[in-house]
Amino acid sequence: MSNIEQAVQAEAGKAQAEAECQAEHAAQSVKDAAGATAGAAADAAGAAADSAQLQQHRAADAVQEAADQVAHTAEGAAAAVKDTVAGGGH
């Protein structure tokens, strides 16, 4: 093998090694980006779940408050009817 052939082979080996290294770096970059995206998606999903749970608690509180108001109004109405009936009988 001549010196030129050896030099060409050496350069080809270096080019191949460099290409493989760049491919590995690119693959790692894609993996890192995918991991970051998955982490961000998980964070967003957790925040949405927290928000939904908070809204559910607020809705339950509002329903309970409305139920309490209805019960109080019904008690007042019942008392008024009793007073009317008791007053009408005398």
HELIX and SHEET records of a PDB file:
HELIX    1   1 ASN A    3  GLY A   89  1                                  87    
END                                                                             
